[in-house]
């Protein structure tokens, strides 16, 4: 199935039913009074995240979703049947944005999470609602209120622990193939990867993490150049970014350091905290040079970049250094998860004590 990570749909909640104008007519009860029932409420529209759905491709076919409308009230104080709520299934990781206001309505980040996106209209009042001491036979009713209508943009943001970052042809797809069972396309030309892919990296028993490979970035990606602007959002949920730098580019006139700086610049331009995200430097394609030449080139890149974070030398093609990299990532992610759990427990304890 084709990977689709954006879709625009229209949702419409159900309209409320009309109130009923009726009077009680029974033998020996000449003045029974008004007995028109209220109209039923319109159905709401909900989004529900489910694990089995991995793309927004279905929304390219069906773009409009409408909940059921409420039925009109009837005599004998019978309220009309309410409209059926509509549940629309979306992939886990879907962000929902109102296209008119650009407001983020919600972020469905775990399976089973439900978000109401359109409120159904209230049912109209029957004529008993208008009965009073001075108006004992009212002939007034109200129509039901219309259901809420919205135009929504769905943005699927992959949920991964580690995101691969780098220029086209930096070796991201080759690396994810080396450390996981993912099999993205690999080629000796730029923009081989046209859509994101996920791979599960296993590091021993019950120790694994998810790695995301996104299409390569070029200078100006944050303004829409190349493919990067469409896929930078997939890095938003990652905890660690692996910045891959090709130490032996095909074009000998390319400067790996200048290219690396341009990627960092694009991250900061894009915003969303990507520029401040924890980032590791991975010097790739160490196998394309003699060991002493590769080490010399790596040291020159590190010195010019003045990089202060973790640095690894790998070869995705031969697997050199990939095991050590995976182990280090797993250890760091376990530390991050532990810190997050401790922070959550502390927050719950403060809430229990009434401090927040």
C-alpha positions in Angstrom: 0.0 0.0 0.0 1.3 3.5 -0.9 2.5 5.4 2.1 0.4 8.6 2.6 1.1 10.9 5.6 -1.2 13.8 4.9 -4.9 14.0 4.1 -7.7 16.6 4.2 -11.2 15.5 5.1 -14.5 17.1 5.9 -16.5 15.9 8.9 -20.1 16.8 9.7 -21.9 15.9 12.9 -25.6 15.1 12.7 -28.4 17.7 12.9 -30.8 17.8 15.8 -34.4 16.6 15.1 -37.4 18.9 15.0 -39.6 19.3 18.1 -43.2 18.0 17.7 -46.4 20.1 17.9 -49.0 17.8 19.4 -51.9 17.8 21.9 -53.3 14.9 23.9 -56.5 13.7 22.5 -58.3 11.0 24.6 -61.9 10.2 25.4 -63.2 12.0 28.5 -60.1 14.2 28.6 -61.1 17.3 26.5 -58.2 19.4 27.6 -55.3 17.0 27.7 -52.7 19.7 26.9 -49.6 19.7 24.8 -47.7 16.4 24.5 -45.2 16.9 21.6 -41.8 15.3 22.2 -38.4 16.9 21.7 -36.3 16.1 18.7 -33.4 13.7 19.0 -29.8 15.0 19.3 -27.5 14.7 16.3 -24.6 12.2 16.4 -21.0 13.2 17.1 -17.9 12.5 15.0 -15.0 10.8 16.8 -11.5 9.8 15.6 -10.1 6.6 17.1 -6.5 5.5 16.7 -5.8 1.9 16.0 -2.5 0.0 15.6 -3.4 -2.0 12.5 -3.7 1.1 10.3 -0.3 2.4 9.0 -1.2 5.0 6.4 -3.7 7.7 5.5 -4.2 6.3 2.0 -7.9 5.4 2.6 -8.7 9.1 3.1 -7.6 9.8 -0.5 -10.7 7.9 -1.5 -13.3 8.8 1.1 -13.0 12.4 2.1 -16.3 13.2 3.8 -17.7 11.7 7.0 -21.1 12.4 8.4 -22.8 11.2 11.6 -26.5 10.4 11.8 -29.1 13.1 12.4 -31.6 13.0 15.2 -35.2 12.1 14.4 -38.2 14.5 15.0 -40.2 14.1 18.2 -43.7 12.7 18.1 -46.9 12.9 20.1 -47.4 11.4 23.6 -44.2 13.1 24.8 -42.1 10.7 22.7 -38.5 12.1 22.1 -37.0 11.4 18.7 -34.3 8.9 18.3 -30.8 10.4 18.6 -28.4 10.1 15.6 -25.7 7.5 15.6 -22.2 8.6 16.5 -19.6 8.1 13.9 -16.1 6.7 14.7 -13.4 7.2 12.1 -10.3 5.0 12.4 -6.9 6.7 11.9 -3.3 5.4 12.4 -1.6 5.8 15.8 0.5 9.0 15.6 -2.0 11.1 13.7 -2.1 14.8 14.5 -5.5 16.5 13.8 -5.5 20.2 12.7 -8.4 22.5 11.8 -7.6 23.8 8.3 -9.4 27.1 8.9 -7.8 28.1 12.1 -4.6 25.9 12.0 -5.5 24.9 15.6 -4.1 21.5 16.7 -7.2 19.7 17.9 -5.5 16.7 19.2 -2.7 14.2 18.9 -3.6 10.5 18.8 -0.4 8.9 20.1 -1.6 5.5 21.5 -3.9 2.8 20.4 -7.5 3.1 21.5 -7.3 6.9 22.0 -10.5 8.7 21.0 -10.9 12.4 20.0 -14.2 14.2 19.4 -13.9 16.5 16.3 -17.5 17.5 15.6 -20.3 18.1 18.1 -23.9 17.0 17.1 -26.7 19.5 17.1 -29.2 19.5 20.0 -32.7 18.4 19.3 -35.5 20.9 19.0 -38.1 21.5 21.7 -41.7 20.2 21.5 -44.6 22.4 22.4 -44.8 21.3 26.1 -41.5 23.2 26.6 -43.5 26.5 26.1 -46.4 25.8 28.3 -47.1 28.3 31.1 -49.8 29.5 33.3 -50.9 32.0 30.7 -50.2 29.9 27.6 -51.7 26.4 28.2 -52.0 25.4 24.6 -48.7 26.6 23.0 -48.3 26.0 19.3 -44.6 26.8 19.2 -41.8 24.4 18.6 -38.1 24.7 17.6 -36.1 23.0 14.9 -33.0 21.1 15.8 -29.6 22.8 15.8 -27.3 22.0 12.9 -24.3 19.7 13.6 -20.8 21.1 13.6 -18.9 21.0 10.3 -15.2 21.1 10.0 -12.4 20.7 7.5 -9.5 18.8 9.1 -6.0 18.0 8.1 -4.5 14.7 9.2 -0.8 14.6 9.6 0.7 11.2 10.3 3.9 11.5 12.4 5.8 8.3 12.8 6.4 7.2 16.4 10.0 6.1 16.7 12.8 6.3 19.3 15.6 7.1 16.9 15.4 9.2 13.7 18.0 9.1 10.9 19.1 12.5 9.6 21.3 13.4 6.7 21.7 14.4 3.1 20.4 12.2 0.2 22.8 9.3 -0.3 24.3 9.6 3.1 23.6 5.9 3.8 20.6 6.1 6.0 18.7 3.3 4.3 21.8 1.1 4.2 22.2 1.6 8.0 18.7 0.7 8.9 18.9 -2.4 6.8 22.1 -3.4 8.6 20.6 -3.0 12.1 17.0 -4.1 11.6 14.7 -6.2 9.4 13.5 -3.2 7.4 14.3 -3.3 3.7 14.0 0.2 2.2 15.3 0.7 -1.3 19.0 1.3 -1.6 20.7 2.9 -4.7 23.8 4.7 -5.7 22.0 7.9 -6.4 20.2 10.7 -4.4 16.6 10.5 -3.2 16.4 6.7 -3.3 14.1 6.9 -0.3 10.8 8.6 -1.2 8.8 7.8 1.9 9.6 7.1 5.6 10.2 3.5 6.8 10.4 2.0 10.3 12.7 -0.7 11.5 12.8 -2.5 14.9 16.4 -2.8 16.2 16.7 -5.8 18.6 19.5 -5.6 21.1 19.3 -8.8 23.1 16.3 -10.4 24.9 13.4 -8.0 25.5 15.6 -5.0 24.5 14.6 -3.2 21.3 13.8 0.2 19.9 12.3 1.7 16.7 14.4 3.5 14.2 12.9 5.8 11.5 14.5 6.4 8.1 13.2 9.5 6.4 14.0 10.9 2.9 17.2 12.9 2.7 17.2 16.7 3.4 18.8 19.4 1.3 19.5 23.0 1.9 16.2 24.9 1.9 14.2 21.9 3.1 12.4 24.0 5.8 11.2 26.3 3.1 9.9 23.4 0.9 13.0 22.5 -1.2 13.3 18.8 -2.0 11.3 16.2 -0.1 12.4 17.3 3.4 9.6 19.6 4.3 7.0 16.8 4.0 8.9 14.5 6.2 10.7 16.6 8.8 7.6 16.3 11.0 8.3 12.6 11.4 11.3 13.4 13.5 9.2 15.4 15.9 8.4 12.4 18.1 11.9 10.9 18.2 14.1 11.0 21.3 17.5 10.8 19.6 18.6 12.0 16.1 21.4 10.2 14.4 23.1 12.6 12.0 24.8 10.6 9.3 27.7 12.2 7.5 29.2 10.6 4.4 33.0 10.8 4.8 33.5 9.7 1.2 30.9 11.5 -1.0 30.5 10.5 -4.6 31.2 14.1 -5.7 34.7 14.9 -4.5 33.9 18.6 -4.6 31.3 18.2 -1.8 32.3 19.3 1.7 30.9 16.9 4.3 31.3 19.6 7.1 29.4 22.3 5.1 26.7 19.8 4.3 26.4 18.8 7.9 26.1 22.4 9.0 23.3 23.0 6.4 21.3 20.1 7.9 21.6 21.6 11.4 20.5 24.9 10.0 17.4 23.4 8.4 16.4 21.7 11.7 16.5 25.0 13.5 14.5 26.7 10.8 11.8 24.0 10.9 11.3 24.6 14.7 9.3 22.3 16.9 12.3 21.8 19.1 14.2 19.8 16.5 17.2 22.0 16.7 17.6 21.3 20.4 16.9 17.5 20.2 19.6 15.2 21.4 21.8 14.4 18.4 24.6 11.9 17.8 27.1 12.2 15.0 27.5 9.0 12.9 30.4 9.0 10.4 29.3 6.6 7.7 31.0 4.7 4.8 34.3 4.1 6.7 34.8 1.0 4.5 35.3 3.1 1.3 38.8 4.3 2.4 41.9 2.6 3.8 41.6 2.5 7.6 44.3 5.2 8.2 42.8 7.5 5.6 39.2 7.0 6.9 40.4 7.8 10.5 42.2 10.9 9.3 39.1 12.1 7.4 36.9 11.4 10.4 39.1 13.4 12.8 39.1 16.3 10.4 35.3 16.3 10.2 35.0 16.1 14.0 37.5 18.9 14.5 35.9 21.3 12.0 32.3 20.6 13.3 33.4 21.0 16.9 30.8 18.4 17.8 30.4 17.7 21.5 28.0 14.8 21.6 28.5 11.1 21.1 30.4 10.2 17.9 30.4 6.8 16.1 32.3 5.5 13.1 30.3 2.9 11.1 29.8 1.3 7.8 26.2 0.4 7.0 27.4 -1.7 4.0 29.7 -4.0 6.0 28.2 -3.6 9.5 31.3 -2.1 11.0 30.5 -0.4 14.2 26.7 -0.9 13.9 26.5 -3.3 16.9 28.3 -0.9 19.2 26.0 2.0 18.0 22.9 -0.1 18.6 24.0 -1.0 22.1 24.8 2.6 23.0 21.4 3.8 21.7 19.5 1.1 23.7 21.4 2.0 26.9 20.6 5.7 26.4 17.0 5.1 25.6 16.6 3.0 28.7 18.0 6.0 30.7 15.6 8.4 29.0 12.6 6.1 29.7 13.6 5.6 33.3 13.8 9.4 33.8 10.4 9.9 32.1 8.8 7.3 34.4 10.3 8.9 37.5 9.1 12.3 36.4 5.6 11.0 35.8 5.5 9.2 39.2 6.7 12.4 40.9 4.0 14.4 39.2 1.3 11.9 40.2 2.6 12.1 43.8 2.4 15.9 43.8 -1.1 15.7 42.4 -2.1 13.3 45.2 -0.7 15.7 47.8 -2.6 18.5 46.2 0.5 20.5 45.3 -0.5 20.9 41.7 
